Amino acid sequence: MPITTDYQGEFIVIRMSGSISLPELLEHAQGVAAIEAGQSVTPHRIAILPSGLVCDLSFPELHAFAAKRRAARLKNPVKSAIVAADAVQYGFARMYQTLNEHPHLQVEIFQSEAVALAWLRE
């Protein structure tokens, strides 16, 4: 599975590996929405994009994913940390950050998981 999602009460942790396509991202978004719906407060999240991850996505596909997340009904302001291991992952994360127009979702990009987690805990 190229995308795994885990929630153990603090943050939603999303880990990606291999090659990611739009159908996999949309399926992942449904899983995150299910976690969000089951909580009284929408949890913050961290997405980890390791070096070597292949994002088989065009700009219109990434835009479609961002639109899906933009439509999410969040119960409170949410922080979304993206850990980008290299320049390619940073580029995709930056595109998503730019396309994100959700008024309750703040997206930030980090090179270190530890720094991202510290930001989420602020």
N, C-alpha and C positions, 0 to 999 in steps of 0.2 A: 504494500500500500504506500503510494508516494506521499500521502498526507495523513498524519495521525493527529488526533485532537484528544487532549487529556484535561480534565478539570478535577482538581482535588480540593476545592474550597478556597484557594487563594487567587489563582489566575487560570484562564484558559491558556493552555500551552499547545501551540501548533508547531509541528516539526514536519519539514518537507524534505524529500529525498528523491533521487532519480530524475524522472522527467514529469513535469506538471503540465496538464492540459486544461482547457476551459471546463469540460465536463467534470473533471476531478475537483476543480476549484468550486464549482457550483454545488457539487455534492457535499464538499467540505462546509460550505456556507450554510447548508441545511442542518448539518450537525451542530454547528455553532449556534444557529438560531434555536435549536431544540434545547441546548444547554441554557441559553439566555432565558427562554420562556419558562424554564423550571426554577428560576431563581427569583427571589424577591428584589434583588439588586443585580443589575447587569454587571458581570465581572469584567475587570480589565483583562487584557490578553497580550501574549507575546508570541510572535511568529519567528521561527528560526529557519533561515535560508542558508544552508551550508555551501561551502565552496564545491563546485562541480554540479550543483543543481541546474537542470536544464528546464527553462521556462519556455515551453512550446506554445507561446501566446503571441498573438498579434496585438497591436494597439487597440483595435476595435473589440477584441475579446477581453482584454484587461479592462477596457471601459465598461463592458457589459457586466463584469464581475463587480467593479466599483459601484455601478448603478444598483446592483442587487443589494450590496451592503448599505448603500445610501438609503434604501427603502426600509431597512431594518428599524423596528420600533424599539429603541433603547429606553430603559427605565430611568436612566441617570447618565450624566457625562461619563464617558469611558475613555481610558487610555489604551492605545494599541501600539506596542513596541515591536519593531521589526529589526531583527538582527541579520545584517547582510554581511556575509563572509568575504565577498570580493566585489570588484567593480561591476560585474554583470548583475549580480543579485542586487547591489545597490541601485543600479539603473531601473530594474523592475520595481523595487520598493519605492523609489522616488516617483516613478510614474503613478503608482497606486496612491501615494501620498498626495500628489498633485490632483488626481481625479477625485479624491475623497472630498466630498462637500457635505458630509453629514454634520449637522450642527452640534451633535453630542459625542462625536468621535474625534479624538485628537491622535493623530498618527505621527510617531517619531521614529527615526532610523538610527541604529547603533551598530558599531563594529564589535562590541563586546556584550555577551549575554549578562555578565555581572552588572555592567553599567545600565543596561536596559531594565533589569530587575530592580535596581536601586531607584530608577526613575519611576517605575510602576508603584513602588512602595512609598514614594513621597506623599 
